[in-house]
């Protein structure tokens, strides 16, 4: 991942919104380019998003795959591989072509999928900040080792950790929504 000098929030938003050929994140004020992912990574992310949206009412939730960003502070913006966004946060800006697709509010579900280029960064940098943001459920999925780790926010603000290696996985933050992990990871 390439990094550059410190960027202001305004400059970052302008770059991220108007540079369609690259995907940018902001880590502690430093610009970080999200590298292209493998075919398997992209396939799993897209299918994960499809599985979610097919179970959710679009009037209540939007699913973004490599699209919606989380804002932790003016110096930290991340783009999860898959994210569920309440429609109430999206709808007020539906007709504004300059709306930046980023959310400071805790989101129901953020998902990172392991890749060789970003796996360590996701674990060390992104997941701890998702927890500090208060996102309700955070998933790290390793498609090659077939391990799904979920951190679920508890009423006291702590997180419980759950690991799955197959079967039907409940999305606790979205009651009634499940993901068939075996189907998701089978080619």
C-alpha positions in Angstrom: 0.0 0.0 0.0 1.4 3.4 -1.0 1.2 6.3 1.5 1.8 10.0 1.0 2.0 13.1 3.1 -0.6 14.2 5.6 -4.0 15.0 4.1 -6.8 17.1 5.6 -10.2 15.6 5.7 -11.4 18.1 3.0 -8.6 17.1 0.7 -9.1 13.4 1.3 -12.8 13.6 0.6 -12.2 15.6 -2.6 -9.6 13.1 -3.8 -11.6 10.0 -2.8 -14.8 11.3 -4.5 -13.2 12.4 -7.7 -10.6 9.7 -8.4 -12.6 6.9 -9.9 -9.5 4.8 -10.9 -8.2 4.3 -7.3 -9.5 3.5 -3.9 -8.2 5.6 -1.1 -8.3 5.3 2.7 -7.0 7.7 5.3 -5.0 6.3 8.2 -4.0 8.8 10.8 -3.9 11.6 8.2 -1.8 9.6 5.7 -3.3 8.6 2.4 -3.3 4.9 1.8 -4.2 3.4 -1.5 -6.2 0.2 -1.2 -4.6 -2.2 -3.7 -6.5 -4.3 -6.2 -7.7 -7.6 -4.7 -7.5 -11.2 -6.0 -10.3 -12.7 -8.0 -11.3 -14.9 -5.0 -11.4 -11.9 -2.6 -13.6 -10.0 -5.0 -15.9 -13.0 -5.7 -16.4 -13.7 -1.9 -17.0 -10.0 -1.2 -19.6 -9.7 -3.9 -21.4 -12.9 -3.0 -21.4 -11.9 0.7 -23.0 -8.6 -0.2 -25.5 -10.4 -2.4 -26.4 -12.9 0.4 -26.9 -10.0 2.8 -29.0 -7.7 0.5 -31.2 -10.7 -0.6 -32.3 -11.0 3.1 -32.6 -7.3 3.9 -35.3 -4.8 3.1 -33.8 -2.1 0.8 -36.0 0.4 2.5 -34.2 -0.3 5.8 -30.6 -1.2 4.8 -28.1 -0.8 1.9 -25.3 -3.1 1.4 -22.1 -1.7 -0.1 -19.3 -3.9 -1.5 -16.1 -1.9 -1.7 -18.1 1.3 -1.5 -19.2 2.7 1.8 -16.6 4.1 4.1 -16.4 4.4 7.9 -15.2 7.6 9.4 -13.5 7.3 12.8 -12.1 10.8 13.0 -11.2 13.5 10.5 -7.9 11.6 10.2 -9.3 8.1 9.7 -11.5 6.8 7.0 -11.6 3.1 6.0 -13.5 1.3 3.3 -14.6 -2.2 4.5 -14.9 -4.9 1.9 -18.6 -5.2 2.8 -20.7 -2.9 4.9 -24.4 -2.6 5.9 -25.7 0.9 6.1 -29.1 1.9 7.5 -31.1 3.4 4.7 -32.0 6.4 7.0 -28.4 7.5 6.7 -28.4 7.3 2.9 -31.8 8.6 1.8 -31.4 12.2 2.8 -28.6 12.6 0.3 -29.9 10.4 -2.5 -30.2 13.2 -5.0 -26.8 14.9 -4.2 -24.1 13.8 -6.7 -21.4 15.2 -4.4 -22.4 13.2 -1.3 -19.5 11.3 0.1 -20.4 7.7 1.0 -18.9 7.8 4.5 -20.5 7.3 7.9 -19.4 8.4 11.4 -22.3 6.6 13.0 -21.7 3.0 14.2 -22.9 0.6 11.5 -24.7 -2.7 12.0 -22.1 -4.8 10.1 -18.6 -4.2 8.7 -16.7 -7.0 7.0 -13.1 -7.3 6.1 -12.0 -10.2 3.9 -8.4 -11.4 4.2 -6.0 -10.7 1.3 -2.3 -11.1 1.1 -1.7 -7.4 0.7 -4.1 -6.1 3.4 -4.7 -8.8 5.9 -2.2 -7.6 8.5 -3.3 -4.0 8.1 -7.0 -5.0 8.5 -6.3 -6.8 11.8 -3.8 -4.2 13.2 -5.4 -0.9 12.1 -8.9 -1.3 10.9 -10.6 -3.8 13.3 -9.6 -2.0 16.5 -10.9 1.3 15.2 -14.2 -0.3 14.1 -14.5 -1.5 17.7 -13.7 2.0 19.0 -16.4 3.4 16.6 -18.9 1.1 18.2 -19.8 -0.8 15.1 -22.3 -3.5 16.2 -20.8 -6.5 14.4 -17.3 -6.8 12.8 -16.4 -9.8 10.7 -12.9 -10.8 9.5 -13.2 -13.6 7.0 -10.2 -15.6 5.8 -11.5 -17.4 2.6 -8.5 -19.7 2.2 -8.3 -20.9 5.8 -12.2 -20.9 5.9 -12.3 -19.0 9.2 -14.9 -16.4 10.1 -14.2 -14.3 13.2 -17.0 -12.0 14.5 -16.8 -9.4 17.2 -20.3 -8.5 18.5 -20.9 -5.5 20.6 -22.4 -6.2 24.0 -24.8 -3.9 25.9 -21.9 -2.8 28.2 -19.8 -1.7 25.1 -17.5 -4.7 25.2 -17.2 -7.2 22.4 -17.7 -11.0 22.4 -15.6 -13.0 19.9 -17.1 -15.8 17.9 -15.3 -18.1 15.4 -16.9 -20.2 12.7 -15.4 -22.7 10.2 -18.6 -23.7 8.3 -22.3 -24.0 8.5 -25.0 -21.3 8.9 -23.6 -18.2 10.6 -26.1 -15.8 12.3 -25.6 -12.1 11.8 -26.5 -11.0 15.4 -26.7 -7.3 14.5 -29.3 -8.1 11.8 -31.9 -10.4 13.4 -33.1 -13.2 11.1 -30.1 -12.7 8.7 -27.8 -15.7 8.3 -24.9 -16.5 5.9 -24.2 -20.0 4.7 -20.5 -20.0 5.1 -20.0 -23.2 3.2 -21.9 -21.8 0.2 -20.1 -18.5 0.4 -16.7 -20.1 0.3 -17.3 -22.9 -2.2 -16.3 -22.2 -5.7 
